[in-house]
Amino acid sequence: MNEISDEQWQAFDTQGYVRLGKIGPAEMVQAMRQRIDEIMLGEANLDYDRMLMQLDSNDGAYDSAGEQTRGHKGRTLNYRKIQLLERDPVFLAYMQLPIFAEAAKRFYGDEPVAAFRAMFMNKPAGQGTVLPLHQDRWRALDRDPKLTIYTALDAANEENGCVEIIPGTQHTLLNPDHPSGFLAKDMAQEYESHPDLFPLILEAGEVVLLNPWTLHGSGTNRSNLPRRAFSVCLMDAGTMSMRYKRLASRSVIFGEGAM
Ligand SMILES: O=C(O)CCC(=O)C(=O)O
């Protein structure tokens, strides 16, 4: 039996997102929280040289976040972003839950599905970097990923920099000239005061399915606890990177050739 109802998919189609609630076992969410801290602290048995890791900014400004490059950058919980988490067994097990296979099937049928960006997003306690409103698109890909699975590892609210979205913005690319979906300055100002912009307040463990084109962003963390999240973009495993002239991701997580 399907775990995601027709009504939920209808909401996804019209609003560009749908809340699934706390669908993963609490122990798995706790295991991811523990694991990501171990990864940041350099304690995980992982090939760090293959992981993309970026330190948080010191001043909250998007442009002053650290470089996003491969490898560990010091024993600290002040990372902003860590990618390629499908290489970690704790995160891979979560990504492969049957409900996510069901969600992937709606978009990709029985074709193999790859993780494009299995990403930890962090707003460290009392820090964090503003993420300006944007749509997730990558001009270098020959086709667009159709689904993002976003899981709050900690409760997220306005104080700690939860994601904010504008429902219904997923139908059109607002700034097609930008290679990764960020808005031009005047557009950004307009959308920042849009009446439909609202904070996606989530409990720890809550999952939201997002259309990658739904306009979203997030602020800084004014609380004394971290606001951690795990976000995975799923795409047709045949998607090519036109920049590198090869498959955009070899991390097949559903279907033939899955990890
Ligand atoms: O967690 C955040 O602050 C932003 C996440 C995001 O941009 C994404 O999942 O695509």
The ligand as a MOL file (V3000), in Angstrom:
LIG
                    3D

  0  0  0     0  0            999 V3000
M  V30 BEGIN CTAB
M  V30 COUNTS 10 9 0 0 0
M  V30 BEGIN ATOM
M  V30 1 O 18.3690 24.0120 5.3480 0
M  V30 2 C 18.5080 25.0890 4.7630 0
M  V30 3 O 18.7410 26.1260 5.3550 0
M  V30 4 C 18.3790 25.1940 3.2570 0
M  V30 5 C 18.2840 23.8960 2.5570 0
M  V30 6 C 18.2210 23.9980 1.0750 0
M  V30 7 O 18.4400 25.0250 0.4630 0
M  V30 8 C 17.8700 22.7810 0.3350 0
M  V30 9 O 17.6250 21.7570 0.9630 0
M  V30 10 O 17.8260 22.8450 -0.9060 0
M  V30 END ATOM
M  V30 BEGIN BOND
M  V30 1 2 1 2
M  V30 2 1 2 3
M  V30 3 1 2 4
M  V30 4 1 4 5
M  V30 5 1 5 6
M  V30 6 2 6 7
M  V30 7 1 6 8
M  V30 8 2 8 9
M  V30 9 1 8 10
M  V30 END BOND
M  V30 END CTAB
M  END
